[in-house]
Amino acid sequence: MVGYDVVVIGAGFAGLAAARELVKHGHEVLVLEGRDRVGGRSSTASLAGVPVDLGGTFVGPTQDAVLALATELGCPTEPTYSEGANLIRWRGKVRSYRGTIPRLGLLRLVDIARIQWQVERLGRNVDITKPWASPSAKKLDGTTLGGWLHSVGAGASSRDLLAVMSRVTWGAEPDQVSMLHAVRYVKAAGGLDRMLDVVGGAQQDHFPGGTQQIAEAMAAELGDRVRLNAIATRIEWSDDAVAVTSSAGVVEARRVIVAIPPAHRLNIDVAPPPPIGYQQLAQSWPQGALSKAYAAYPRPFWRDKGLSGQALSDVGPVFITFDVSPGDDGPGILLGFADSRGFDALDAEERRKRALACFSALFGPDAENPIDYLDHCWGAETFAPGGPTAAVPPGAWTEFGHLLREPVGPLHWAGTETADEWTGFLDGAVRSGRRAAAEVVAALRN
Ligand SMILES: Cc1cc2nc3c(=O)[nH]c(=O)nc-3n(C[C@H](O)[C@H](O)[C@H](O)COP(=O)(O)OP(=O)(O)OC[C@H]3O[C@@H](n4cnc5c(N)ncnc54)[C@H](O)[C@@H]3O)c2cc1C
């Protein structure tokens, strides 16, 4: 056994950001990562020779933690292509529009604006740090986003658009997500426009080299402090020491940071068991499931037709698209978010066929024959499955939310789900890692 100051479980953005801070403070750190790579829900693959992100992709204004980190590590961003018209395939027709909200007729637009206003007004009374203590907590946590939409008489188009938002944000349906969670999440992102927009919002920029390079750069700095293929299975703890068992052996430390999604905490035995509520919290914070399909073409041909490559569809499996091509002259790359239901269970050929059918219904027959294709189903991962983030059901925040990141002796909790700003995003992951590192630095000083 080897003694460290801190063991960090998980080499996603949260765990690596935590380890980096701890090293800066002079601590001996070891990061245990169960996969054979770093990055977690950030994973960059190659399509027609172009880096493409299977998980976390976009960044935008006010995501200052991840943006500063990327700059520091020499990973530049570029704007997401958004010139020209967007498309919407809705109720059997394909139409074009500009901006975030599609042209769906005046009455529908008024209804969507009303719903947006109401969601944000509810947010005024929700405390992001302690949502369970908000005056409206019980009421909001007693219903789902879907139930709330029904209760305020949202029209069919508003409900369908918010279902699209729910799928892409949590990988879940509006009927699965607590309204308190939804309102808090939107507020933590700075509002619906900030969360959903391209220009001025969370999809404004992406990394030509992919997001995983940021994790790899952090891991390179940490060197042999990062151990891959090390699945943590048990933590034994006393007031001032931990012993962490992983598939790479047992290590001892003074503190541990568990930087994995709450649902995955269930896979680690903790002895003695944490106080009542921690196990229930992990059971109540399930990961959603979202998939992505990418197709590459010789050129971004849709740009020639004045199209931005951004589209919404009420027919799946692909329900949102973006253009992430490296430029005008290189290959054209379409990114489609796919509904995991009815996609993940298909065989590879059928997934490709269905995704390309969606691309061609939107962008025309040129989309039928890509030069390369790739998809990824996060809900079907065998280790640490799910994403983009937790789809928290009713009751969970008010029952167990106060335990989400409350340390247990020398155990500290990180991961984007525990962040107060940009919860669920890369930025929230970095912030959560730094917050947990600060807790540990303070604890080790005493
Ligand atoms: C399809 C998709 C699209 C997304 N799009 C965006 C986007 O555009 N912009 C954005 O900001 N965010 C996006 N996200 C979310 C973003 O990727 C996550 O918020 C972020 O990567 C979470 O980082 P994390 O460190 O908190 O957790 P993770 O990345 O999940 O890291 C946890 C790590 O712990 C490891 N682990 C788990 N259990 C154990 C164990 N027992 N032992 C050892 N290791 C363990 C896992 O393998 C993983 O590497 C997206 C995610 C997905 C899936």
Ligand as a Chemical Component Dictionary entry (heavy atoms), coordinates in Angstrom:
data_LIG
# 
_chem_comp.id                   LIG 
_chem_comp.type                 NON-POLYMER 
_chem_comp.pdbx_formal_charge   0 
_chem_comp.three_letter_code    LIG 
# 
loop_
_chem_comp_atom.comp_id 
_chem_comp_atom.atom_id 
_chem_comp_atom.alt_atom_id 
_chem_comp_atom.type_symbol 
_chem_comp_atom.charge 
_chem_comp_atom.model_Cartn_x 
_chem_comp_atom.model_Cartn_y 
_chem_comp_atom.model_Cartn_z 
_chem_comp_atom.pdbx_ordinal 
LIG C1  C1  C 0 -24.035 13.231 -25.561 1  
LIG C2  C2  C 0 -23.525 14.285 -24.609 2  
LIG C3  C3  C 0 -23.464 15.603 -25.029 3  
LIG C4  C4  C 0 -23.003 16.590 -24.180 4  
LIG N1  N1  N 0 -22.884 17.871 -24.645 5  
LIG C5  C5  C 0 -22.324 18.817 -23.866 6  
LIG C6  C6  C 0 -21.992 20.093 -24.399 7  
LIG O1  O1  O 0 -22.174 20.353 -25.603 8  
LIG N2  N2  N 0 -21.442 21.021 -23.559 9  
LIG C7  C7  C 0 -21.178 20.743 -22.235 10 
LIG O2  O2  O 0 -20.680 21.622 -21.525 11 
LIG N3  N3  N 0 -21.452 19.523 -21.720 12 
LIG C8  C8  C 0 -22.003 18.558 -22.503 13 
LIG N4  N4  N 0 -22.211 17.298 -22.010 14 
LIG C9  C9  C 0 -22.026 17.073 -20.566 15 
LIG C10 C10 C 0 -20.540 16.975 -20.191 16 
LIG O3  O3  O 0 -19.910 16.043 -21.030 17 
LIG C11 C11 C 0 -20.446 16.559 -18.732 18 
LIG O4  O4  O 0 -21.088 17.543 -17.944 19 
LIG C12 C12 C 0 -19.012 16.456 -18.196 20 
LIG O5  O5  O 0 -18.182 15.779 -19.103 21 
LIG C13 C13 C 0 -19.059 15.740 -16.848 22 
LIG O6  O6  O 0 -17.767 15.659 -16.295 23 
LIG P1  P1  P 0 -17.562 14.955 -14.873 24 
LIG O7  O7  O 0 -16.110 14.956 -14.629 25 
LIG O8  O8  O 0 -18.468 15.570 -13.893 26 
LIG O9  O9  O 0 -18.102 13.461 -15.055 27 
LIG P2  P2  P 0 -17.610 12.331 -16.066 28 
LIG O10 O10 O 0 -17.137 12.920 -17.326 29 
LIG O11 O11 O 0 -18.729 11.338 -16.134 30 
LIG O12 O12 O 0 -16.352 11.689 -15.338 31 
LIG C14 C14 C 0 -16.462 10.679 -14.370 32 
LIG C15 C15 C 0 -15.342 9.675  -14.610 33 
LIG O13 O13 O 0 -15.363 8.724  -13.569 34 
LIG C16 C16 C 0 -15.138 7.444  -14.106 35 
LIG N5  N5  N 0 -15.690 6.496  -13.141 36 
LIG C17 C17 C 0 -16.989 6.258  -12.854 37 
LIG N6  N6  N 0 -17.085 5.321  -11.881 38 
LIG C18 C18 C 0 -15.823 4.999  -11.546 39 
LIG C19 C19 C 0 -15.265 4.089  -10.596 40 
LIG N7  N7  N 0 -16.029 3.337  -9.798  41 
LIG N8  N8  N 0 -13.913 3.972  -10.533 42 
LIG C20 C20 C 0 -13.102 4.720  -11.318 43 
LIG N9  N9  N 0 -13.594 5.583  -12.237 44 
LIG C21 C21 C 0 -14.930 5.733  -12.328 45 
LIG C22 C22 C 0 -15.799 7.472  -15.446 46 
LIG O14 O14 O 0 -15.244 6.518  -16.328 47 
LIG C23 C23 C 0 -15.504 8.896  -15.909 48 
LIG O15 O15 O 0 -14.301 8.969  -16.634 49 
LIG C24 C24 C 0 -22.619 16.266 -22.857 50 
LIG C25 C25 C 0 -22.624 14.934 -22.437 51 
LIG C26 C26 C 0 -23.064 13.951 -23.303 52 
LIG C27 C27 C 0 -23.038 12.515 -22.856 53 
# 
loop_
_chem_comp_bond.comp_id 
_chem_comp_bond.atom_id_1 
_chem_comp_bond.atom_id_2 
_chem_comp_bond.value_order 
_chem_comp_bond.pdbx_ordinal 
LIG C1  C2  SING 1  
LIG C2  C3  SING 2  
LIG C2  C26 DOUB 3  
LIG C3  C4  DOUB 4  
LIG C4  N1  SING 5  
LIG C4  C24 SING 6  
LIG N1  C5  DOUB 7  
LIG C5  C6  SING 8  
LIG C5  C8  SING 9  
LIG C6  O1  DOUB 10 
LIG C6  N2  SING 11 
LIG N2  C7  SING 12 
LIG C7  O2  DOUB 13 
LIG C7  N3  SING 14 
LIG N3  C8  DOUB 15 
LIG C8  N4  SING 16 
LIG N4  C9  SING 17 
LIG N4  C24 SING 18 
LIG C9  C10 SING 19 
LIG C10 O3  SING 20 
LIG C10 C11 SING 21 
LIG C11 O4  SING 22 
LIG C11 C12 SING 23 
LIG C12 O5  SING 24 
LIG C12 C13 SING 25 
LIG C13 O6  SING 26 
LIG O6  P1  SING 27 
LIG P1  O7  DOUB 28 
LIG P1  O8  SING 29 
LIG P1  O9  SING 30 
LIG O9  P2  SING 31 
LIG P2  O10 DOUB 32 
LIG P2  O11 SING 33 
LIG P2  O12 SING 34 
LIG O12 C14 SING 35 
LIG C14 C15 SING 36 
LIG C15 O13 SING 37 
LIG C15 C23 SING 38 
LIG O13 C16 SING 39 
LIG C16 N5  SING 40 
LIG C16 C22 SING 41 
LIG N5  C17 SING 42 
LIG N5  C21 SING 43 
LIG C17 N6  DOUB 44 
LIG N6  C18 SING 45 
LIG C18 C19 SING 46 
LIG C18 C21 DOUB 47 
LIG C19 N7  SING 48 
LIG C19 N8  DOUB 49 
LIG N8  C20 SING 50 
LIG C20 N9  DOUB 51 
LIG N9  C21 SING 52 
LIG C22 O14 SING 53 
LIG C22 C23 SING 54 
LIG C23 O15 SING 55 
LIG C24 C25 DOUB 56 
LIG C25 C26 SING 57 
LIG C26 C27 SING 58 
# 
